[in-house]
Amino acid sequence: MKQFLSISLIVMNSFIASFSDNFDNGNLSKWQAFGNWSVENGQLTNPTGGNIFYKEATYSDFTYEADISVSEKEEKAGLLFRATKDDALDFKGYFVDLHLVPGRIRVEIRKVDHYDYKVLSDAEVIPGKSSHIKVVCKGPYIWVFFDDMTTPILCEYDTTFTSGAVGFRSEKAHTYFDNAKVSGEVPSLPTPLVKDWSYIRGAVYTSSNAVNATQTMEEFNPALINRELSYAKTYGFNTIAIYLHWLLWDQYHDQFLQNFEQFLSIADKNGLKVTPILFDPDCGTSTPAHLAPYDLPTPGIHNSQMNRNPGEDIKVNHYDAYSHTLKAYTLAVVNAHKNDPRIIFWQACNEPLKGESSDRLTKDASEWIRSTGTKIPVTSTGSGFFGPKYSDFYTFHMYGADSGDDGGPEHLCTECLNRPAQNFLELADNFEAKKTGFIIWDLMIGRDNCRFPWGSPLNAAEPAIPFHGFIYPDGHPWSVAEARRLKGNSFDKTPFFRVEYYTGIFDELKKVSVTPAIDFNLGNEPGTGSPDASAGIPVDSFSIKWIGKFSTTENGAYTFYADGDTPAKVWVNNQLLENNQAIPLKAGQNNIIRVEYIHYNGDSKLHLQWSGPHINKQTFVPNKVI
């Protein structure tokens, strides 16, 4: 038979009133109830919602645990702690809740200030018939355990509430609670990494010519990667996320490692930190995952050729046979860069979600990374995924109207931006207000087809608003306003070309923007063969005008080279130049350059270069604000 209620005192720097209650007796005299609370079959229950607090003591550092069973989907119920009680729904404090979603349970840590509910962090877990939840608090640290009482699924740092009552909360869910216990015994637990990530302004990178990041790394093009990462720097990004793949290691070994090393060098040259993503078990449409040859983008389909890593069949059916290779791949990458300052953090798994197989891979990958002795932090996605319990710090993805989990600068959003649901200007404002760094999906608007929204049908029309992406392959941002918001006050002091896009031969002006250089290969595929399909510019029969300003540091003759699929016209100080023609320029003089280009059909390309005194032939970039 269960014992009804026991109370004891434990001394830990101060007197702590410990208690346990299994509700067999049905007596709730030690509890202050708000709402329809009762005892049914030896369990505390509430069918309609409310709060109930243990009223005999308040707690600061403690361990609090109970059994919880939630019977209704999409409703929340759980443990209250460090709470100040007011009425049935209104209180201040923390709330660890179970939230039933199809096939799994989401566990959330919420910070509540009256009716202001903020999710600090959350994780997905695999449900059972009932669940045992344990919360440990010590100073600003909060650990949450689910069923497994040895490894916390969430580790949080928050200084808002330091003491208060414990209790239970049910939000319109028919919930049962049992075996409540509070103790002043606080076990020694690893604390989460508390680091300020609020400065991060990043983007996921797939080169504009590739259907997925695997192709980017296999068909490695240093010139293109340098060009596009230089655009990232120019517009104000400071971090790049890149998906790696075990197949690249398995096929190429040292060449793959050399490519990744070169990628890091290019990023570093452009002032960008890198976060590598080692596995992606549950996202991707290309099945099975493969290397070259790559299929063409599927017209209209979002992210149509993304590779899963390692692949569903391997993850679920053949993991034991492949785990040695997956570990070797992980160790090869991490050992080569285990203390590399160019890498800001490792992402073991992106969005691990689908059951025990994804959980196992996330656990193993995190352990493999740490086994190298790397001092670089390790994380995997939270906010509805299995990653937090294997992470040094909490990362989340946010594609809703709000900016998501609200844990402050020690948390980081590693994916966001899906227009029009998320307005980038509002998104950036929200993250800054919450002092949270962010990484958008993705940098380039290219052949990965992420400009199309989730669920877009086959052969869908080009979207007027790109779902993901920031920069087109010719270097102009989809939105100048977005680029100005990202870069800040220095945007208007940055030398750009002013660029105008037309249909036909300068017939109808479709868009005005900026670009750092004239340096592109667009190809001739639907959508990406256009410099900006969202503006209604066709793949064939379009024209572009650029104007920029520059000066030189030496007197002398300077030569301009325009290499395009059709001849481009170049004027410097209103003088029309023949291709490869030199023009004398004076040091310090402000010069105006204009370029006109007409594309008729086929592959579109144009590269503007120059040379002169102590300037080897190289891409021309303006150095004065127009």
Secondary structure, 3 states (H helix, E strand, C coil): CCCCEEEEEEECCCEEEEEEECCCCCCCCCEEEEECCEEECCEEEECCCEEEEECCCCECCEEEEEEEEECCCCCEEEEEEEEEECCCCCEEEEEEEEEEECCEEEEEEEEEECCEEEEEEEEEECCCCCEEEEEEEECCEEEEEECCCCCCCEEEECCCCCCEEEEEEEECCCEEEEEEEEECCCCCCCCCCCCCCCCCEEEECCCCCCCCHHHHHHCCCHHHHHHHHHHHHHHCCCEEEEECCHHHHHHHCHHHHHHHHHHHHHHHHCCCEEEEEEEECCCCCECCCCCCCCCCCCCCCCCCCCECECCHHHHHHCHHHHHHHHHHHHHHHHHHCCCCCCECCEEEECCCCCHHHHHHHHHHHHHHHHHCCCCCCEECECCCCCHHHHCCCCEEEECCCCCCCCCCCCCEEEEECCCCCCCHHHHHHHHHHCCCEEEECCCECCCCCCCCCCCCCCCCCCCCCCCCCCECCCCCECCHHHHHHHHHHHHHHCCCEEEEEEECCCCEEEEEEEECCCEEEEECCCCCCCCCHHHCCCCCCEEEEEEEEECECCCEEEEEEEEECCCCEEEECCEEECCCCEEEECECCCEEEEEEEEECCCCEEEEEEEEECCEEEEECCCCECC
